[in-house]
Each structure stands twice: as C-alpha cells, then as structure tokens.
Amino acid sequence: MPWVELPHTADAGLEIKASDAESLITESAKALYSFIFGEFLETSKSQSGEEYVVELDCIDLLELFVSWLNELLFIYEVKGKIFLPENVEIDLQGVKLLARGTLQDAPRPVRAVKAVTYGGAEIKSEPIWKFRVYLDL
Amino acid sequence: MALKRLDHVRWMLEKDFKAGMRVTGLIYGDSYIIQGLEEEGALEQVANVACLPGILKHSYAMPDIHWGYGFPIGGVAAFSMEEGIISPGGVGYDISCGVRVMLTFLDEDEVASRIDELAAAIFSKVPCGVGSKGALKISEAELLEVLKHGAAWAVKKGYGEREDLECIEDGGKLPHADPSAVSRKALERGKPQLGTLGSGNHFLEIQVIDEVYDENVARQLGLNLGQVTVMIHCGSRGLGHQVCDDYIKVMLRAMNKYGISVPDRQLCCAPLKSEEAKSYLGAMQAAANYGLANREVIGQLVRDVFSRFFPKTDLKLLYDVSHNIAHIEKHEVDGKLMDVCVHRKGATRAFPPGHPSLPEKFRQVGQPVIIPGSMGTESYILVGTKRGMEECFASTCHGAGRVMSRRSAMKDEQADTVLKRLEEKGIKVMAEQIRTVREEIPEAYKDVSRVVDVVEKAGISRKIARVRPLAVIKG
C-alpha cells in the first residue's frame, strides 16, 4: 500500500509515496478516498462517468498537493461524486496541475473529513516523492 | 520539563523554548492535564502562536488543550490592531463551531418514560451524519441573507423565537459580515446544509441538571435541579470549511507581500490593517452567522418535536456561544483600554458580570459558558469572571479535550462495549454511524470535571450547574 495513516490526537494524518509527482497526485486521491470510504474500489474505474477537469495554479508544491485534496473534498460534498484522474499533468516550474478524468458515484462514507490542512504538511521529492498531510475531522 | 509551574493550575512556557517566541506561553492545567503534553505536538503549537507578530501578553492554552493544526485546540491569542495579525488557522475550519443549551420546564420523571421515542423523533427530524442535507430548501438569495443576518434570519422565517436573539453571543448576528467576501464554492457547500448537525464530535443531547453549585446565579439563569435541558453542538458546516480554505490561500500570498514568516504554514496570516484581513473578517463573520443560524434552526426543529410530546411546554434558550472564532474586543493591556483581535480556537469567550457587551439579563451574573463533556459524561454551565477578563482576554475552555486518537479509540476494547455501558447508565444513544460512537468513547477524552475544576480554581470562570445526559444523538 503506497500510503499509511498517521496518528493524531483529534484528527488523522496520511503519508503517501510514489515514484513521481503525477503518480503522487493519483495515489493521494486514492488515499483520501480510502480514508473516507473505507476502501477505494478500483473497479469503479470501469464505470463510464461524466468527464471532469481539475486545474490548479499554486505558489508552491505543498499548496498544490493540499489544494488538490481539498478540491476532491469539494467535489464530493457538492456533487456527491468522486473524481478519478486518468491523465495528470504537472508543470513543476509554474506549479500548475491539470487533471482530466471522470466523476463516479461515491460509495457510502464511513468517515467525515472537514478539510485538508497545512499543519505538519510536507512534500519531498528525494529519494522518492512523499506527501505527508493532516486532515481536520 | 519545558514548563515552569507558577501555581497549582498555571504553567509558563518560557521564551527560550523556541527561537522566535515574542511572548511566553501560559497554560492552565493540573498535573493530570500537563502530563503527556510534551510528547504531543500541542506545546510546540503554543510556542508557534507565540511567534506571531503583534501578539499581546501570552500565547494561552486552556486545560482542554490538545494537538490541533496551526493553533492548538484550546488556544487563545490576542493581537494588537496596529502591529498584529489575523490568521484563519487561529479560528479553524469549522468557523463558529459552538454550543447552545435550551431549557425545558419538564423534570426528569416526565421525560424519562418517553426518552426512547423522544430521541428517535429528534433523530429523525434533525438531519445528521456525513454529508447530510438540511430540512430547509433555501435559494441563493436567502443564503446571502443568512450570511448577513445570522440567527435573526432564522427567527424572521419562523425558525426560532425573537427572545432567543439576546441569548445568543453577539445578539445572534455578527455586524460586519460581508457575504460578497464569501466564494461561490463556499455558497455551493452551504446552500443545502442549513439545519444539519454534521458528524464527528458534533451532537445533540437531552440532559438533566443534576448538580447546582451556585443556587443564586442558577436561579437568575432559570436553572433548577432536576430540570431537563437540551444541548446542541455544531458549526458552519461546509461553508465555514471552504471560507477557511479560501482564505488560507489568500494569506499565503499576503505573507509574501507583507514579509511575514511563520513557523507553521497553517498559521499564515495578514496584518489586521490590510485589505486581506478586512476581507477575511467579513467572510469569517458571514460564516459565523451561518453557524449561528444553523444552531437556531436546529433548536426550532427540537422545539417542534418536544411540542408534539409535551404540548404545554416550551423550550427557552439559555445561551448560544461559538468556540471557534475571532472577535475584535476591548481589553486592558498594560493599563490601557484598547481594541484587540482575540482568536479563540476551541476556547470560549467568558465575559464577567457588568461587562457592557452583555444583555441586561446577564449583566449581573456574567456571561453563561457552556462546556460539553465527552459522550455519556456530564457537561457544565459556568459564568465568566473579572479575573478571566483581566488575565486571559475573558476566555475559558470549550470542552473535555481529546487524549486518544480516533484510530486508537476504535481499537480500544472499551469501544466494543460502549453502547452497552451507556445503556446501563440509562443513556439512550442514537447515531447515524456506529463508527462515530466508537471513535467518541468517553475514554478518548480528558475527564471534563477535572478540566472545569482547573478553570474554576484558576478563577477564570465559575461553575454554576452540571448536567448529565439522558439521550445522545450523533451523526
């Protein structure tokens, strides 16, 4: 499993690893959805869903990764859907993200996440890409 | 030991604990509460807050302190309007998360025999749980009115009573709310959720007053031994979360612009005199108004249910107070009365008797303070004091404070028996998800009685009455 849950007194943390920035975006989404829905079902990819695009323009990579997960929370809360990214492009210089994919019906949640925070958040690219983040529950 | 003991309930975190601290930390707690704080991240967070520009007197932590994000939970900090800052991380995502107590004119015997059906009826009437949608269908124009007028909107629409407003902090409406500073995304999140409890540690309880500590003040507040009460704990839902997230982005950019650096990005902030701060204050007050309206609407839903069961009774609001908020207030600093911006993150305002901001009915006794305990344990009603006003910007604790992570609580053997144990104590529990009940086991929290004893011994607020739960409703 490329992610683990980190302990926190009131909330919870996630640490996600991947070989490159684009994979880390995809794995971060899976980690967040697994946390909320209990288990993330890869099979949901086979359903056809509405095409959707997420674009982000940030000041640095940490903001980009935190904003990405907050965007997924927004989509879930407002549309009741999960966003499955199929094509992810990151401009590391300009700190921009373009994720294309589809919206799928969300399973029944087992936990609520209010927000993805910057408290204790960290992004590293060496020796592998790693994103640590804490969730406000 | 990083902390220096000042007396039996006060501890000082010296400035040499961390480079950049502008003031010392002042932590309220007994040895039970202080034990274990150093292993957690909470002390570091008290120190981080002490590094913020324009902070006055101390970085405070109430006895329900625990590790949060940015500010610790239980954190209080006041900032100079001239040199100080405002930080969305000092308010939190759940803006105006707060608690209210409503008083019935029923005693325990009248309610106990019907508690199961009463709890079931409230559970079915008040939407709760993850992603729950409200019983109210409002237009975007109406949502903007909610953001502008808070609980007064709810009363105008028949969701509440006019006399409720003077029993709500700020009269139920923060005056400088600016709905135009609230993003479209926040409006989208807030529109379907008005009148919902949410999940996590939010709850609704039917309770009974089982101990009175000051009969004179209790009488003036309308509290009697054996009287049934209702407590509601919730906030501004997705709208508040989105406002916080939006303005963290604004503040991250503002810090570059104003040359501010902070030890934790969640503390990002802007000078109080800046346009960014004004915009955040307007949006935060709008979100707070949503939170106040949310609790007012839920209060009316509860009234509707009670009136079906007990047609001759009415529920009167004792008080409604937010514990995640920033206020501009007048305080004395170095002998001078000045406007300051007080951030309370998991902490409650507690104005003393005689404070000019209090409505006439509380002027003699002081502002009521509501301290919910953990699920199945007692909660407390207190009042503010002069010492709290002078020492810690009229602030006190907000609850019990967690000591065990949700994950550990789930694994704890006590979780398996929690429902049975509460039933044995005569407490009916209704929850949208059993997981929430397991995560919220009483053992996951500090002993609320010890937390409240600390603020009383410190003289920063005063116990008036204790309530114990008869039924608990959770998301």
Chai-1 contact restraints between the chains, C-beta under 6 A:
chainA,res_idxA,chainB,res_idxB,connection_type,confidence,min_distance_angstrom,max_distance_angstrom,comment,restraint_id
A,P7,B,S405,contact,1.0,0.0,6.0,A-B,restraint_1
A,H8,B,S405,contact,1.0,0.0,6.0,A-B,restraint_2
A,T9,B,H66,contact,1.0,0.0,6.0,A-B,restraint_3
A,T9,B,W67,contact,1.0,0.0,6.0,A-B,restraint_4
A,T9,B,R402,contact,1.0,0.0,6.0,A-B,restraint_5
A,T9,B,S405,contact,1.0,0.0,6.0,A-B,restraint_6
A,A10,B,H66,contact,1.0,0.0,6.0,A-B,restraint_7
A,A10,B,R402,contact,1.0,0.0,6.0,A-B,restraint_8
A,N70,B,D245,contact,1.0,0.0,6.0,A-B,restraint_9
A,F74,B,K185,contact,1.0,0.0,6.0,A-B,restraint_10
A,E77,B,R189,contact,1.0,0.0,6.0,A-B,restraint_11
A,E77,B,G238,contact,1.0,0.0,6.0,A-B,restraint_12
A,V78,B,E188,contact,1.0,0.0,6.0,A-B,restraint_13
A,P109,B,V130,contact,1.0,0.0,6.0,A-B,restraint_14
A,V110,B,R435,contact,1.0,0.0,6.0,A-B,restraint_15
A,A112,B,V130,contact,1.0,0.0,6.0,A-B,restraint_16
A,A112,B,S199,contact,1.0,0.0,6.0,A-B,restraint_17
A,A112,B,G200,contact,1.0,0.0,6.0,A-B,restraint_18
A,K114,B,Y93,contact,1.0,0.0,6.0,A-B,restraint_19
A,K114,B,H241,contact,1.0,0.0,6.0,A-B,restraint_20
A,A115,B,Y93,contact,1.0,0.0,6.0,A-B,restraint_21
A,A115,B,H241,contact,1.0,0.0,6.0,A-B,restraint_22
A,A115,B,D245,contact,1.0,0.0,6.0,A-B,restraint_23
A,T117,B,Y69,contact,1.0,0.0,6.0,A-B,restraint_24
A,T117,B,Q266,contact,1.0,0.0,6.0,A-B,restraint_25
A,Y118,B,R265,contact,1.0,0.0,6.0,A-B,restraint_26
A,Y118,B,Q266,contact,1.0,0.0,6.0,A-B,restraint_27
A,G119,B,Y69,contact,1.0,0.0,6.0,A-B,restraint_28
A,G119,B,G70,contact,1.0,0.0,6.0,A-B,restraint_29
A,G119,B,Q266,contact,1.0,0.0,6.0,A-B,restraint_30
A,Y134,B,Y69,contact,1.0,0.0,6.0,A-B,restraint_31
A,D136,B,Y93,contact,1.0,0.0,6.0,A-B,restraint_32
A,L137,B,G200,contact,1.0,0.0,6.0,A-B,restraint_33
